[in-house]
Amino acid sequence: MPDPLTYRPAPGSIPTQPGVYRFRDPKHRVVYVGKAKNLRARLSSYFQDLANLHPRTATMVTTAASVEWTVVGTEVEALQLEYSWIKEYDPRFNVKYRDDKSYPWLAVTVSDEFPRVTVGRGAKRKGTRYFGPYSHAWAIRETVDTLLRVFPMRSCSNGVFKRSQQVGRPCLLGYIDKCAAPCVGNVSPDEHRAIVDDFCAFMGGQTAAFTKRIEREMYAASEAMEFERAARLRDDLGALERALEKQAVVFGDGTDADVVALAEDPLEVGVQIFHVRGGRIRGQRGWVADRMDEGGTPELVEGFLLQLYAGDRGDAIPREVLVPELPPDVATVEALLTELRGSRVTIRVPQRGDKRALQETVARNAQQSLALHKTKRASDLTTRNRALEEIQQALELSDVPLRIECYDVSNLQGTEVVASMVVFEDGLARKGEYRRFVIKGVEGQNDVASMHEVITRRFRRLLDEQATSEIKPGDETSGPMLVDPDTGRPRKFAYAPGLVVVDGGPPQVAAAQAALDGLGIDDIPVVGLAKRLEEVWVPGEEDPVILPRTSEGLYLLQRIRDEAHRFAINHHRSRRSKSMVESVLDDVPGLGEVRRKSVIKHFGSLKKLRAAEVDEIAMVPGVGPATAAAIKDALAADDARGRASGKNVRVNTATGEIEES
């Protein structure tokens, strides 16, 4: 492993101007490309004590064997050169966004004498105008088929076009009035070009003018008693309306914008983008990328925008780009996009209104896309078997861990401490085996003690189940009964796992192992999965087990850990919501513990209770009109206290959690 000090540049040899730098490995392959406003300050940060570097950065500098740089005139030039080198060298430590599928475009070959509309994928070509991208090719074809009756431009291939020219007879589309048939001279090149321009203008968002024009022509034809023409225009108007219905209106002001959202985890980042043109969603795309450096969300946004708009010019870049967080040097990125577009481009974070709502929708799509990507690997038996075998080999287990249990602790500043247990068997979730725990023997925020308690309680129950279900001597079988003979159902805690996973690092792993040792259990392995770098910690080991990023075993462990975290968070939020309701109702006269629980059970949440009228509250068994009025007064007083203290109390509709700000 190379030592960074062996190739550190001499003091004072690095310039202070803006530039781009490359790290190369011993085989002279480029492993990382970066840019900097001040090359000396940026590069010097790589050659400090490895203990002070982010682990991914430390891995990069110890993989590299040399560094070189190129000085440029401006920061915009540095951005351009950085992306050019990333595209050329494909360095392993740079984030590279990759499509989760190939997205289709609607293309118009405007450089041809008789332009053609078609559906295509892949790289863009010069002389062609593109619309989209779209999610499905069939959706584009349906839209084009509808619009061709209004804009009868050419849609046939070059071979069909030439053959029709030779025989002097148009194809079927020419006979059914979905093509103006320029192949046989029914329209001149200029007339066909006008049809193409109208089609492109309509697809570009200028829809109102065409619908109003056709509507005027329809009424004029009707007044002139040209009823056949009026009927045809009526059908054309209906076709335009059907095409517009398929494109949701999200911005009433007709804004052109790209809306970007990210979903991140320690290993990967999922990106979704909605293309909005003329206020309507024209297309959607998604990427998934490996996280290779220590950059946060701003750096990820900057890298994504550079890769998204590389090679684009003009109207392909919108006037506005909406992002979850601004890039570190937003002014430079805006200058680059402005230069590519030829007019002003703004990058901003939406704060309210329709744009904020749309970005939240895009963010949900990004989260679902990343979750789907991560679970695809667990969708078939072969992949699951390989994941379990990799876990067995990496942890040196005697058997394949067919049953894996994972534990996580959740709390808010030491209050409402809960824990979760999730179970995966053969690589699949067994939700019927999930369990929740309320931590009672630990005060304050002590995740280590909480983990010790939950492991102790779970496995003491295992020992109790096994002790009470032993087969009596003389029976034909021996060993514990895992099925309750009275109900025929599996005993809740009678199955021993092949592997216990805890969410955390060495302290949590040590606590779990101590709990098992205290119960005299020595045949159940324990590991911890740390969120920071997805390191697998084994009790008593100084160094973690590092599974490859492409490992199916790592994906399975990560999925199990994330499921335990989700289950614990949901339990914690539920209890916190109920405790907040109880605290508000504590001082209501005439409302004892039994009635208070009845009110909580009836309404389920503080939000619903606040929205209820006095008559609705009085309908709860045991609560009369006077007590209902007292409850309503208590809620109003609590709202007033919240406003006086400057806190805004609300319920997150996405999560159900009560939030204060």
PyMOL commands that set and color helices and strands:
alter all, ss='L'
color gray80, all
select helices_A, chain A and resi 4-6+39-44+50-52+55-63+75-89+137-147+158-167+172-175+182-184+189-203+208-223+227-245+297-309+314-316+330-341+353-376+381-395+431-433+447-468+506-518+552-585+593-603+606-611+614-618+625-644
alter helices_A, ss='H'
color red, helices_A
select strands_A, chain A and resi 19-24+30-36+66-71+98-99+105-108+117-120+129-131+257-264+268-277+280-290+320-322+346-348+403-412+415-425+428-429+435-438+499-503+526-529+536-537+649-651+658-660
alter strands_A, ss='S'
color yellow, strands_A
deselect
rebuild
show_as cartoon
